[in-house]
Amino acid sequence: MIKGNKKYLIILLSLGLIAIFLLNLTLGSVAIPLTDVIKILLGGEPEKIAWTKIIIDFRLPKAITATLAGSALAVSGLQMQTLFSNSLAGPFVLGINSGASLGVALVVLMTDSLLGNFGFWANISSVFAASLGAAIVLLLVLLVARYVSDRTTLLVLGLMFGYGTSSIVSILLYFSAAEQMRSYLIWTMGSFSGVTNTQLPIFTAQIILGISLAVASIKSLNALLLGETQAKSLGINLRLARFGIIISTAFLAGGVTAFCGPIAFLGVAVPHLARNLFKTANHRSLLPTVAILGAILALFANLVAQLPGSQLILPLNSVTALLGSPIVIWVILRRRLVN
């Protein structure tokens, strides 16, 4: 249970989240007054009818996607850092990101060349391909996790799966045409604008399921902070706990990668911000905090990427890297100074 100042801090962060969410709806290539945004959200008519379409069809789905994606990456990053006792571990250390990338690379290459004459296969979406690729790597990791008890070994194997799939992607791209390579590279830049109103309920359900599993794993995550031996003595089934955490991370990180592309740095950086803010390692406090902070940073990155008042849109991954890399550098330097 969250008490005292921490409770008020979460309320303050929640208000900040609402504020930046509304800011994402008002700012863009066309500035829309906040009063008109609220009218549209409440079902009223704004000053200009075209603003309703801009908000409902474009900005609102994008803002909701950014909120969900930021929370998902932050929560999955927190779980991975706890599971592997590594402050620099991110949500993609198990190779989920690389598996999704492989799925997209295969579709980009095959739809434009080998399977170009087959309409059904040519219309396979990158979302389905990324989900399938992430699922295949996840199944391999889960299979290994049944027989490997040491989390460091599991971490190394996850990284090897990632390197293996990344090498296949590199080979595929080497033999692809310039246009195919361009399509794939655009996907790797990441974007919150690719989730349509039709896809949003599926994406939302997947993220809610992943976060629910993370909440159910809070006791196991807190026990793992004490070390595997202590966790066992507290009655934690390590294999079952690891399985639940990996499944949760797969839903969260895999879902975001499938729908938005590989979004870098948020999953690594946000947990450190939350720990520094709360001065605690208790996941009962950390989990809601990282979820809110992740959403705030994702919305802020989205705001920066779309350059309000301009038609230009920056690559999302470049913006998240600019936000996240100073935090990661600070963590490394702080660790060296403490040691």
URDAVEN-V450585 format. One record per residue. N is the residue number from 1. RES is the residue in one small letter. PHI is phi in radians with two decimals (999 if undefined). OMEGA is omega in whole degrees, -180 to 180 (999 if undefined). D_CENTER is the distance of its C-alpha to the mean C-alpha in Angstrom with 1 decimal. Layout:
n->(N;N)
res->(RES;RES)
phi->(PHI;PHI)
omega->(OMEGA;OMEGA)
d_center->(D_CENTER;D_CENTER)
This chain:
n->(1;2;3;4;5;6;7;8;9;10;11;12;13;14;15;16;17;18;19;20;21;22;23;24;25;26;27;28;29;30;31;32;33;34;35;36;37;38;39;40;41;42;43;44;45;46;47;48;49;50;51;52;53;54;55;56;57;58;59;60;61;62;63;64;65;66;67;68;69;70;71;72;73;74;75;76;77;78;79;80;81;82;83;84;85;86;87;88;89;90;91;92;93;94;95;96;97;98;99;100;101;102;103;104;105;106;107;108;109;110;111;112;113;114;115;116;117;118;119;120;121;122;123;124;125;126;127;128;129;130;131;132;133;134;135;136;137;138;139;140;141;142;143;144;145;146;147;148;149;150;151;152;153;154;155;156;157;158;159;160;161;162;163;164;165;166;167;168;169;170;171;172;173;174;175;176;177;178;179;180;181;182;183;184;185;186;187;188;189;190;191;192;193;194;195;196;197;198;199;200;201;202;203;204;205;206;207;208;209;210;211;212;213;214;215;216;217;218;219;220;221;222;223;224;225;226;227;228;229;230;231;232;233;234;235;236;237;238;239;240;241;242;243;244;245;246;247;248;249;250;251;252;253;254;255;256;257;258;259;260;261;262;263;264;265;266;267;268;269;270;271;272;273;274;275;276;277;278;279;280;281;282;283;284;285;286;287;288;289;290;291;292;293;294;295;296;297;298;299;300;301;302;303;304;305;306;307;308;309;310;311;312;313;314;315;316;317;318;319;320;321;322;323;324;325;326;327;328;329;330;331;332;333;334;335;336;337;338;339)
res->(m;i;k;g;n;k;k;y;l;i;i;l;l;s;l;g;l;i;a;i;f;l;l;n;l;t;l;g;s;v;a;i;p;l;t;d;v;i;k;i;l;l;g;g;e;p;e;k;i;a;w;t;k;i;i;i;d;f;r;l;p;k;a;i;t;a;t;l;a;g;s;a;l;a;v;s;g;l;q;m;q;t;l;f;s;n;s;l;a;g;p;f;v;l;g;i;n;s;g;a;s;l;g;v;a;l;v;v;l;m;t;d;s;l;l;g;n;f;g;f;w;a;n;i;s;s;v;f;a;a;s;l;g;a;a;i;v;l;l;l;v;l;l;v;a;r;y;v;s;d;r;t;t;l;l;v;l;g;l;m;f;g;y;g;t;s;s;i;v;s;i;l;l;y;f;s;a;a;e;q;m;r;s;y;l;i;w;t;m;g;s;f;s;g;v;t;n;t;q;l;p;i;f;t;a;q;i;i;l;g;i;s;l;a;v;a;s;i;k;s;l;n;a;l;l;l;g;e;t;q;a;k;s;l;g;i;n;l;r;l;a;r;f;g;i;i;i;s;t;a;f;l;a;g;g;v;t;a;f;c;g;p;i;a;f;l;g;v;a;v;p;h;l;a;r;n;l;f;k;t;a;n;h;r;s;l;l;p;t;v;a;i;l;g;a;i;l;a;l;f;a;n;l;v;a;q;l;p;g;s;q;l;i;l;p;l;n;s;v;t;a;l;l;g;s;p;i;v;i;w;v;i;l;r;r;r;l;v;n)
phi->(999;-1.58;-2.21;1.03;-1.05;-1.11;-1.12;-1.19;-1.16;-1.15;-1.09;-1.09;-1.13;-1.12;-1.13;-1.09;-1.10;-1.07;-1.10;-1.29;-1.11;-1.15;-1.11;-1.15;-1.46;-1.53;-1.69;2.89;-1.11;-2.11;-1.40;-2.07;-0.99;-1.04;-1.07;-1.25;-1.07;-1.12;-1.02;-1.10;-1.13;-1.58;1.60;-1.53;-1.85;-1.40;-1.10;-2.09;-1.06;-1.06;-1.12;-1.08;-1.14;-1.05;-1.26;-1.21;-1.58;-2.12;-1.27;-1.14;-1.03;-1.16;-1.18;-1.13;-1.06;-1.08;-1.08;-1.15;-1.15;-1.07;-1.10;-1.08;-1.15;-1.15;-1.16;-1.16;-1.12;-1.05;-1.12;-1.17;-1.15;-1.31;-1.05;-1.75;0.86;-2.33;-1.21;-1.87;-1.28;-2.13;-1.19;-1.90;-1.18;-1.53;1.49;-1.10;-1.04;-1.16;-1.11;-1.12;-1.09;-1.10;-1.04;-1.16;-1.06;-1.07;-1.19;-1.02;-1.29;-1.32;-1.20;-1.62;-2.32;-1.05;-1.94;-1.09;-1.60;-1.87;-0.97;-1.04;-1.21;-1.15;-1.70;-1.08;-1.39;-1.16;-1.11;-1.11;-1.10;-1.13;-1.09;-1.14;-1.08;-1.13;-1.15;-1.12;-1.11;-1.05;-1.06;-1.10;-1.13;-1.14;-1.08;-1.15;-1.09;-1.19;-1.94;-1.95;-1.66;-1.52;-1.24;-1.14;-1.09;-1.11;-1.07;-1.09;-1.13;-1.07;-1.12;-1.16;-1.05;-1.09;-1.09;-1.09;-1.19;-1.11;-1.17;-1.14;-1.04;-1.08;-1.15;-1.06;-1.17;-1.07;-1.67;-1.62;-1.36;-1.05;-1.18;-1.13;-1.09;-1.11;-1.06;-1.18;-1.11;-1.09;-1.10;-1.19;-1.25;1.37;-2.87;-1.65;-1.61;-1.46;-1.56;-1.46;-1.07;-1.28;-1.41;-1.00;-1.05;-1.16;-1.06;-1.07;-1.08;-1.14;-1.20;-1.08;-1.10;-1.09;-1.22;-1.07;-1.13;-1.14;-1.09;-1.15;-1.68;-1.00;-1.06;-1.15;-1.12;-1.13;-1.18;-1.14;-1.11;-1.49;1.82;-1.15;-1.12;-1.14;-1.07;-1.09;-1.15;-1.52;1.54;-1.47;-1.42;-1.07;-1.11;-1.17;-1.11;-1.10;-1.05;-1.11;-1.17;-1.14;-1.07;-1.04;-1.10;-1.11;-1.09;-1.29;-1.20;-1.13;-1.13;-1.10;-1.11;-1.12;-1.59;-2.07;1.57;-1.31;-1.65;-1.57;1.32;-1.04;-1.15;-1.48;-1.40;-1.07;-0.98;-1.21;-1.08;-1.15;-1.09;-1.18;-1.28;-1.67;0.95;-2.62;-1.95;-1.22;-1.24;-1.14;-1.58;-1.22;-1.07;-1.14;-1.17;-1.16;-1.10;-1.24;-1.09;-1.07;-1.12;-1.09;-1.15;-1.14;-1.17;-1.14;-1.08;-1.09;-1.12;-1.16;-1.11;-1.52;0.78;-0.86;1.56;-2.21;-1.47;-1.37;-2.26;-1.36;-1.07;-1.05;-1.10;-1.16;-1.21;-1.15;-1.17;-1.13;-1.36;-1.51;-1.08;-1.06;-1.20;-1.13;-1.08;-1.06;-1.08;-1.11;-1.14;-1.10;-1.12;-1.20;-1.19;-1.18;-1.29)
omega->(-178;-176;170;-176;-179;179;180;178;178;177;179;178;179;177;176;178;178;-178;-178;174;179;178;177;179;-177;-175;180;177;175;179;179;-179;-178;180;179;177;180;177;-179;-179;180;177;180;-180;179;179;178;-177;-178;-179;179;180;180;-178;-173;-174;-174;-171;-179;177;-180;180;178;178;179;179;-179;-177;179;178;-178;-179;-179;-180;180;177;177;-180;-179;179;178;-178;-176;-179;-177;-176;180;177;179;-177;-175;-177;-179;178;-179;179;-179;178;178;179;178;179;180;-180;179;-179;179;-179;-172;-178;-179;-177;-173;-176;-175;-177;-177;-174;-177;-178;-179;-177;177;-176;177;178;180;-179;180;179;-179;179;178;-179;-180;178;179;180;177;180;180;178;179;-177;179;-175;-179;-179;-177;-176;178;177;179;177;-180;-180;177;177;179;175;179;179;-179;-179;178;179;177;178;-179;179;179;-179;180;-178;-178;179;-177;-179;177;179;179;179;-180;-178;177;178;-178;178;179;179;175;-174;-176;-178;-178;177;178;-178;-174;178;179;179;180;-179;-179;-180;178;178;179;180;177;177;178;178;179;-178;-175;-180;180;180;178;179;-180;177;-179;-177;-176;-180;179;179;177;-179;178;177;180;174;-173;-179;-180;179;180;179;-179;-179;180;178;179;180;180;178;-176;-178;179;179;180;-180;-179;-174;-173;-174;-179;180;-172;165;-177;-178;180;-171;-172;179;179;176;-179;178;-180;-179;-175;-178;-180;175;-178;-176;176;175;-174;-173;177;-179;-179;179;-179;180;178;178;180;-179;179;178;177;178;178;179;179;-176;-176;175;-178;-179;-179;176;-177;175;180;174;-176;-179;177;-179;-180;177;178;179;-172;-176;177;179;179;178;178;179;-178;-179;180;179;-179;179;179;-180;999)
d_center->(26.0;25.1;28.3;29.9;28.2;24.8;25.1;26.1;23.4;20.8;22.9;23.0;19.2;19.1;21.8;19.9;16.9;19.5;21.2;18.4;17.3;21.0;21.1;18.5;21.0;24.1;23.3;23.0;25.6;27.6;27.9;28.4;30.1;28.3;31.2;30.8;27.1;28.0;30.8;28.7;26.2;29.3;30.8;33.4;34.5;33.5;36.0;34.9;34.0;31.6;29.3;28.6;27.3;25.1;23.5;23.3;22.4;20.2;19.1;18.5;16.1;14.2;14.1;13.1;10.2;9.1;9.9;8.1;4.7;5.5;7.0;4.9;3.1;6.7;8.5;7.6;8.5;11.5;12.6;12.7;14.6;16.9;17.5;18.4;20.0;18.5;17.2;15.7;13.7;9.9;7.6;9.2;12.7;13.9;13.8;11.3;10.0;13.7;14.8;12.8;14.2;17.6;17.6;17.0;19.6;22.1;22.0;22.3;25.3;26.9;26.9;28.6;31.0;31.8;31.0;31.8;34.7;32.9;31.5;29.5;27.6;27.3;25.4;22.7;19.4;16.6;14.4;16.9;17.3;13.7;13.6;16.9;16.2;13.3;15.7;18.6;17.0;16.0;19.6;20.9;19.1;20.3;23.7;23.9;22.7;25.8;28.1;26.5;26.9;26.0;22.3;23.0;24.3;21.2;19.0;21.4;21.5;17.8;18.0;21.0;19.4;16.8;19.8;21.8;19.5;18.8;22.6;23.2;20.9;23.0;26.2;25.3;24.6;27.8;29.8;28.1;29.5;28.5;27.2;25.0;23.6;23.0;21.1;18.8;18.4;17.5;14.6;13.4;13.5;10.5;11.3;10.7;14.3;14.3;13.8;17.4;19.0;19.9;16.4;14.9;16.6;15.3;11.6;12.5;14.4;11.9;9.4;12.7;14.0;11.2;11.6;15.4;15.5;14.0;16.7;19.2;18.5;19.2;22.8;21.9;19.4;22.2;24.7;22.9;23.1;26.9;26.7;27.1;30.9;30.7;28.0;30.4;33.2;31.4;31.2;27.6;27.3;25.2;24.6;23.6;21.4;19.6;19.4;17.8;15.1;14.4;14.4;12.0;9.4;10.3;9.8;6.4;4.9;7.9;7.6;4.8;6.8;9.9;9.8;8.4;9.0;7.8;6.2;8.1;9.3;7.2;6.6;10.3;11.9;11.1;12.8;15.7;16.2;16.3;18.8;20.8;21.0;22.0;23.9;23.1;21.3;21.7;18.6;20.3;20.0;16.8;14.5;15.3;15.3;11.9;10.6;12.9;12.5;8.8;9.8;12.8;11.5;9.2;12.4;14.5;12.9;13.4;16.9;17.8;16.7;18.9;21.8;23.6;27.1;26.4;25.8;23.7;19.9;18.4;15.8;12.4;11.6;15.0;14.4;11.3;13.4;16.3;14.8;13.2;16.0;18.7;17.1;16.7;20.3;21.5;20.3;22.1;25.2;25.4;25.3;28.1;30.1;30.0;31.0)
